[in-house]
């Protein structure tokens, strides 16, 4: 399992051919808006790319790396172990 973050600025909708192969995936500089529409800043479902002067950012972290990061973050920021936060987040 991994966490994947992709961000684009100054987006422009990209036309996709009807015969596009979904198995091939997206080009590195594009992203698909189809889920979490309440977080999509009013974008309609479709494929988008960074527009003129825009930027594309992609970051992926695997679960073990994420877990290590969260453990360290909890120790530094809260002074407790990550497991304590997971067990009772309201306590903190």
KOLKOL-763436 format. One record per atom (N, C-alpha, C): atom name; residue in one letter; x, y, z; residue number from 1. Coordinates in nm, 2 decimals, decimal comma. Layout:
<atoms>
ATOM  atome  residu       u       v       w  num
ATOM     CA       A       X       Y       Z  NUM
...
</atoms>
This chain:
<atoms>
ATOM  atome  residu       u       v       w  num
ATOM      N       X    0,08   -0,12    0,00    1
ATOM     CA       X    0,00    0,00    0,00    1
ATOM      C       X    0,09    0,12    0,00    1
ATOM      N       X    0,04    0,23   -0,07    2
ATOM     CA       X    0,12    0,35   -0,07    2
ATOM      C       X    0,02    0,47   -0,07    2
ATOM      N       X    0,08    0,58   -0,04    3
ATOM     CA       X    0,02    0,71   -0,04    3
ATOM      C       X    0,07    0,79   -0,16    3
ATOM      N       X   -0,02    0,83   -0,25    4
ATOM     CA       X    0,02    0,90   -0,37    4
ATOM      C       X   -0,04    1,04   -0,37    4
ATOM      N       X    0,04    1,14   -0,39    5
ATOM     CA       X   -0,01    1,28   -0,39    5
ATOM      C       X    0,03    1,34   -0,53    5
ATOM      N       X   -0,06    1,39   -0,60    6
ATOM     CA       X   -0,04    1,46   -0,73    6
ATOM      C       X   -0,11    1,59   -0,73    6
ATOM      N       X   -0,04    1,69   -0,77    7
ATOM     CA       X   -0,09    1,83   -0,77    7
ATOM      C       X   -0,05    1,90   -0,90    7
ATOM      N       X   -0,15    1,98   -0,95    8
ATOM     CA       X   -0,13    2,06   -1,07    8
ATOM      C       X   -0,18    2,20   -1,04    8
ATOM      N       X   -0,11    2,30   -1,11    9
ATOM     CA       X   -0,16    2,43   -1,09    9
ATOM      C       X   -0,20    2,49   -1,23    9
ATOM      N       X   -0,29    2,58   -1,23   10
ATOM     CA       X   -0,33    2,64   -1,36   10
ATOM      C       X   -0,38    2,54   -1,46   10
ATOM      N       X   -0,47    2,45   -1,41   11
ATOM     CA       X   -0,50    2,33   -1,49   11
ATOM      C       X   -0,59    2,37   -1,61   11
ATOM      N       X   -0,57    2,28   -1,71   12
ATOM     CA       X   -0,65    2,29   -1,83   12
ATOM      C       X   -0,70    2,15   -1,86   12
ATOM      N       X   -0,83    2,14   -1,90   13
ATOM     CA       X   -0,89    2,01   -1,93   13
ATOM      C       X   -0,82    1,96   -2,06   13
ATOM      N       X   -0,79    1,83   -2,06   14
ATOM     CA       X   -0,73    1,76   -2,17   14
ATOM      C       X   -0,83    1,67   -2,24   14
ATOM      N       X   -0,84    1,69   -2,37   15
ATOM     CA       X   -0,93    1,60   -2,45   15
ATOM      C       X   -0,87    1,46   -2,45   15
ATOM      N       X   -0,96    1,36   -2,43   16
ATOM     CA       X   -0,91    1,22   -2,44   16
ATOM      C       X   -0,99    1,15   -2,55   16
ATOM      N       X   -0,91    1,08   -2,63   17
ATOM     CA       X   -0,98    1,00   -2,74   17
ATOM      C       X   -1,07    0,89   -2,68   17
ATOM      N       X   -1,17    0,87   -2,75   18
ATOM     CA       X   -1,27    0,76   -2,71   18
ATOM      C       X   -1,20    0,63   -2,70   18
ATOM      N       X   -1,10    0,60   -2,78   19
ATOM     CA       X   -1,03    0,47   -2,78   19
ATOM      C       X   -0,91    0,47   -2,70   19
ATOM      N       X   -0,89    0,57   -2,61   20
ATOM     CA       X   -0,77    0,58   -2,52   20
ATOM      C       X   -0,77    0,45   -2,43   20
ATOM      N       X   -0,65    0,39   -2,42   21
ATOM     CA       X   -0,63    0,27   -2,34   21
ATOM      C       X   -0,61    0,31   -2,19   21
ATOM      N       X   -0,71    0,28   -2,11   22
ATOM     CA       X   -0,71    0,32   -1,97   22
ATOM      C       X   -0,60    0,23   -1,90   22
ATOM      N       X   -0,57    0,12   -1,95   23
ATOM     CA       X   -0,46    0,03   -1,89   23
ATOM      C       X   -0,33    0,10   -1,89   23
ATOM      N       X   -0,30    0,18   -1,99   24
ATOM     CA       X   -0,17    0,25   -2,00   24
ATOM      C       X   -0,14    0,35   -1,89   24
ATOM      N       X   -0,25    0,40   -1,83   25
ATOM     CA       X   -0,23    0,50   -1,73   25
ATOM      C       X   -0,22    0,64   -1,79   25
ATOM      N       X   -0,20    0,73   -1,70   26
ATOM     CA       X   -0,19    0,87   -1,74   26
ATOM      C       X   -0,04    0,91   -1,77   26
ATOM      N       X   -0,02    1,00   -1,86   27
ATOM     CA       X    0,11    1,06   -1,87   27
ATOM      C       X    0,15    1,12   -1,74   27
ATOM      N       X    0,28    1,14   -1,72   28
ATOM     CA       X    0,33    1,19   -1,59   28
ATOM      C       X    0,28    1,33   -1,55   28
ATOM      N       X    0,25    1,41   -1,65   29
ATOM     CA       X    0,21    1,54   -1,63   29
ATOM      C       X    0,06    1,57   -1,63   29
ATOM      N       X   -0,02    1,46   -1,62   30
ATOM     CA       X   -0,16    1,48   -1,62   30
ATOM      C       X   -0,22    1,40   -1,50   30
ATOM      N       X   -0,34    1,44   -1,47   31
ATOM     CA       X   -0,42    1,37   -1,36   31
ATOM      C       X   -0,56    1,36   -1,39   31
ATOM      N       X   -0,63    1,27   -1,34   32
ATOM     CA       X   -0,77    1,24   -1,36   32
ATOM      C       X   -0,85    1,29   -1,24   32
ATOM      N       X   -0,95    1,37   -1,26   33
ATOM     CA       X   -1,04    1,41   -1,16   33
ATOM      C       X   -1,17    1,32   -1,17   33
ATOM      N       X   -1,19    1,23   -1,08   34
ATOM     CA       X   -1,31    1,15   -1,09   34
ATOM      C       X   -1,36    1,12   -0,95   34
ATOM      N       X   -1,28    1,13   -0,85   35
ATOM     CA       X   -1,32    1,10   -0,71   35
ATOM      C       X   -1,30    1,22   -0,62   35
ATOM      N       X   -1,35    1,23   -0,51   36
ATOM     CA       X   -1,33    1,33   -0,41   36
ATOM      C       X   -1,36    1,47   -0,48   36
ATOM      N       X   -1,47    1,48   -0,55   37
ATOM     CA       X   -1,51    1,60   -0,62   37
ATOM      C       X   -1,53    1,72   -0,52   37
ATOM      N       X   -1,57    1,69   -0,40   38
ATOM     CA       X   -1,58    1,80   -0,30   38
ATOM      C       X   -1,45    1,87   -0,27   38
ATOM      N       X   -1,34    1,80   -0,31   39
ATOM     CA       X   -1,21    1,86   -0,29   39
ATOM      C       X   -1,14    1,91   -0,42   39
ATOM      N       X   -1,22    1,91   -0,52   40
ATOM     CA       X   -1,16    1,94   -0,66   40
ATOM      C       X   -1,18    2,08   -0,70   40
ATOM      N       X   -1,21    2,17   -0,61   41
ATOM     CA       X   -1,22    2,31   -0,64   41
ATOM      C       X   -1,31    2,34   -0,76   41
ATOM      N       X   -1,42    2,27   -0,76   42
ATOM     CA       X   -1,52    2,30   -0,87   42
ATOM      C       X   -1,49    2,24   -1,00   42
ATOM      N       X   -1,38    2,16   -1,02   43
ATOM     CA       X   -1,35    2,09   -1,14   43
ATOM      C       X   -1,46    1,98   -1,17   43
ATOM      N       X   -1,49    1,97   -1,30   44
ATOM     CA       X   -1,58    1,86   -1,34   44
ATOM      C       X   -1,49    1,74   -1,36   44
ATOM      N       X   -1,55    1,62   -1,35   45
ATOM     CA       X   -1,47    1,50   -1,38   45
ATOM      C       X   -1,41    1,50   -1,52   45
ATOM      N       X   -1,29    1,46   -1,53   46
ATOM     CA       X   -1,21    1,45   -1,66   46
ATOM      C       X   -1,06    1,45   -1,63   46
ATOM      N       X   -0,99    1,46   -1,74   47
ATOM     CA       X   -0,84    1,46   -1,73   47
ATOM      C       X   -0,79    1,60   -1,75   47
ATOM      N       X   -0,69    1,63   -1,66   48
ATOM     CA       X   -0,63    1,77   -1,66   48
ATOM      C       X   -0,48    1,76   -1,67   48
ATOM      N       X   -0,43    1,87   -1,72   49
ATOM     CA       X   -0,28    1,89   -1,72   49
ATOM      C       X   -0,25    2,03   -1,68   49
ATOM      N       X   -0,13    2,05   -1,63   50
ATOM     CA       X   -0,09    2,19   -1,59   50
ATOM      C       X   -0,09    2,28   -1,71   50
ATOM      N       X   -0,15    2,40   -1,70   51
ATOM     CA       X   -0,16    2,49   -1,81   51
ATOM      C       X   -0,04    2,58   -1,82   51
ATOM      N       X   -0,04    2,68   -1,90   52
ATOM     CA       X    0,08    2,76   -1,93   52
ATOM      C       X    0,12    2,83   -1,79   52
ATOM      N       X    0,24    2,82   -1,76   53
ATOM     CA       X    0,29    2,87   -1,63   53
ATOM      C       X    0,26    2,79   -1,51   53
ATOM      N       X    0,19    2,68   -1,53   54
ATOM     CA       X    0,15    2,59   -1,42   54
ATOM      C       X    0,26    2,49   -1,39   54
ATOM      N       X    0,24    2,42   -1,28   55
ATOM     CA       X    0,34    2,32   -1,24   55
ATOM      C       X    0,27    2,19   -1,21   55
ATOM      N       X    0,34    2,08   -1,21   56
ATOM     CA       X    0,30    1,95   -1,18   56
ATOM      C       X    0,39    1,90   -1,07   56
ATOM      N       X    0,33    1,83   -0,97   57
ATOM     CA       X    0,40    1,78   -0,86   57
ATOM      C       X    0,35    1,64   -0,83   57
ATOM      N       X    0,43    1,54   -0,81   58
ATOM     CA       X    0,39    1,41   -0,77   58
ATOM      C       X    0,48    1,35   -0,66   58
ATOM      N       X    0,42    1,29   -0,57   59
ATOM     CA       X    0,50    1,23   -0,46   59
ATOM      C       X    0,43    1,10   -0,42   59
ATOM      N       X    0,51    1,00   -0,40   60
ATOM     CA       X    0,46    0,87   -0,36   60
ATOM      C       X    0,54    0,81   -0,24   60
ATOM      N       X    0,47    0,76   -0,14   61
ATOM     CA       X    0,55    0,70   -0,03   61
ATOM      C       X    0,48    0,57    0,00   61
ATOM      N       X    0,56    0,47    0,03   62
ATOM     CA       X    0,50    0,34    0,06   62
ATOM      C       X    0,47    0,33    0,21   62
ATOM      N       X    0,39    0,24    0,24   63
ATOM     CA       X    0,33    0,23    0,38   63
ATOM      C       X    0,44    0,23    0,48   63
ATOM      N       X    0,54    0,15    0,47   64
ATOM     CA       X    0,65    0,14    0,57   64
ATOM      C       X    0,71    0,28    0,59   64
ATOM      N       X    0,74    0,35    0,48   65
ATOM     CA       X    0,80    0,48    0,49   65
ATOM      C       X    0,70    0,58    0,56   65
ATOM      N       X    0,58    0,57    0,52   66
ATOM     CA       X    0,47    0,65    0,58   66
ATOM      C       X    0,47    0,63    0,73   66
ATOM      N       X    0,46    0,50    0,77   67
ATOM     CA       X    0,46    0,46    0,91   67
ATOM      C       X    0,58    0,52    0,99   67
ATOM      N       X    0,69    0,50    0,93   68
ATOM     CA       X    0,81    0,56    1,00   68
ATOM      C       X    0,80    0,71    1,01   68
ATOM      N       X    0,76    0,78    0,91   69
ATOM     CA       X    0,74    0,92    0,91   69
ATOM      C       X    0,64    0,96    1,02   69
ATOM      N       X    0,52    0,89    1,03   70
ATOM     CA       X    0,42    0,92    1,13   70
ATOM      C       X    0,47    0,90    1,27   70
ATOM      N       X    0,55    0,79    1,29   71
ATOM     CA       X    0,60    0,77    1,42   71
ATOM      C       X    0,70    0,88    1,47   71
ATOM      N       X    0,78    0,92    1,38   72
ATOM     CA       X    0,88    1,03    1,41   72
ATOM      C       X    0,80    1,16    1,43   72
ATOM      N       X    0,70    1,19    1,34   73
ATOM     CA       X    0,62    1,31    1,36   73
ATOM      C       X    0,55    1,32    1,49   73
ATOM      N       X    0,49    1,21    1,53   74
ATOM     CA       X    0,42    1,21    1,66   74
ATOM      C       X    0,52    1,23    1,78   74
ATOM      N       X    0,63    1,17    1,77   75
ATOM     CA       X    0,73    1,18    1,88   75
ATOM      C       X    0,78    1,33    1,89   75
ATOM      N       X    0,81    1,39    1,77   76
ATOM     CA       X    0,86    1,53    1,77   76
ATOM      C       X    0,75    1,63    1,80   76
ATOM      N       X    0,63    1,62    1,74   77
ATOM     CA       X    0,53    1,72    1,76   77
ATOM      C       X    0,44    1,70    1,88   77
ATOM      N       X    0,42    1,58    1,92   78
ATOM     CA       X    0,33    1,55    2,03   78
ATOM      C       X    0,39    1,49    2,15   78
ATOM      N       X    0,51    1,43    2,13   79
ATOM     CA       X    0,58    1,37    2,25   79
ATOM      C       X    0,52    1,24    2,29   79
ATOM      N       X    0,45    1,17    2,19   80
ATOM     CA       X    0,39    1,04    2,22   80
ATOM      C       X    0,42    0,95    2,10   80
ATOM      N       X    0,39    0,82    2,12   81
ATOM     CA       X    0,41    0,73    2,01   81
ATOM      C       X    0,28    0,73    1,92   81
ATOM      N       X    0,31    0,70    1,80   82
ATOM     CA       X    0,20    0,70    1,69   82
ATOM      C       X    0,09    0,61    1,73   82
ATOM      N       X    0,12    0,49    1,79   83
ATOM     CA       X    0,01    0,40    1,83   83
ATOM      C       X   -0,08    0,46    1,93   83
ATOM      N       X   -0,03    0,55    2,02   84
ATOM     CA       X   -0,12    0,62    2,12   84
ATOM      C       X   -0,21    0,71    2,05   84
ATOM      N       X   -0,17    0,78    1,94   85
ATOM     CA       X   -0,25    0,87    1,87   85
ATOM      C       X   -0,36    0,78    1,79   85
ATOM      N       X   -0,32    0,67    1,74   86
ATOM     CA       X   -0,42    0,59    1,66   86
ATOM      C       X   -0,52    0,53    1,76   86
ATOM      N       X   -0,49    0,49    1,88   87
ATOM     CA       X   -0,58    0,44    1,97   87
ATOM      C       X   -0,68    0,54    2,02   87
ATOM      N       X   -0,64    0,66    2,05   88
ATOM     CA       X   -0,73    0,76    2,10   88
ATOM      C       X   -0,69    0,90    2,06   88
ATOM      N       X   -0,72    0,94    1,93   89
ATOM     CA       X   -0,68    1,07    1,88   89
ATOM      C       X   -0,74    1,19    1,95   89
ATOM      N       X   -0,86    1,17    2,01   90
ATOM     CA       X   -0,92    1,28    2,08   90
ATOM      C       X   -0,85    1,31    2,21   90
ATOM      N       X   -0,78    1,22    2,27   91
ATOM     CA       X   -0,71    1,24    2,40   91
ATOM      C       X   -0,61    1,35    2,39   91
ATOM      N       X   -0,55    1,36    2,27   92
ATOM     CA       X   -0,44    1,46    2,26   92
ATOM      C       X   -0,50    1,59    2,22   92
</atoms>
